[in-house]
Amino acid sequence: MSEQARDLREKVRAGYAAAALQVAEGGTACCGPGVTEVDSSFGAELYETVDRDSLPVEVVAASLGCGNPLAVAELREGERVLDLGSGGGIDVLLSARRVGPTGKAYGVDMTEEMLALALANAKKAGAANVEFLKGTIESVPLPAGTIDVVISNCVINLSVDKPAVFAEMFRVLVPGGRIGVSDVVAEDRLTPEQRAERGDYVGCIAGALSMGEYRRGLEDAGFTGVEITPTHQVADGMHSAIVRAVKPVTAAAPLPVVEEAPACGTSCCG
């Protein structure tokens, strides 16, 4: 990873750490640092009232997304769901309810402050079938072929290596698994420079792919049935969108990884 990419990732991490601390102190998070006004393009207002009202207030206050991926994920009883960039945990907790006690909802986030907030929110909500993991969405800390559905809410646009994210989604899904992602996408007419003019990278705008780039990225990773459906405009030429795709049933199973025993003689996790 280049120094510029590392700096950008750290900027994202610091911004969302600050948002988590703001919620923990009784405030409301917003999409990225320095944003003083939150409109209906982002946040908890994009969820059904019945869902918002069923969760602890801290969960709703920490909502930073640009859509509602659960509206199209069509979660079923017993499924295993992974939320990339799970933040304060709103999509993980709502997913856990939909998959029921025989299913499980995982959340991955690189920000310790967000993970702490999510764990506290899960405890307040009494959710038993959830697990939050520290990691990046470019290197998900889960085995291959273990997830039925991958969701994400306005996070992939923040990644400094989007092809790696698409590859990881494909890797962790079972054959026939699917994605239901909310993300910010740009109209194909906009150059990267024009996207950057419309908003800060951490503020969920400048890092967005065009619709064509998003489609090609998913297809290059192996996904089929890619659908990108804009839902509402968040800036000139920039839209929140629902992204759907499927891992083919015929996708080859990953080869087993043979690991040597750790030098300490136990299953250490250093």
Secondary structure by P-SEA (a helix, b strand, c coil): ccaaaaaaaaaaaaaaaaaaaaaaacbbbcccccccccccccccccccaaaaaaccaaaaaacccccccccccccccbbbbbbccccccaaaaaaaaaacccbbbbbbbccaaaaaaaaaaaaaaccccbbbbbccccccccccccccbbbbcccccccccaaaaaaaaaaaccccbbbbbbbbbbcccccaaaaaaaccccccccccccaaaaaaaaaaacccbbbbbbcccccccccbbbbbbbcccccccccbbbbccccccccccc
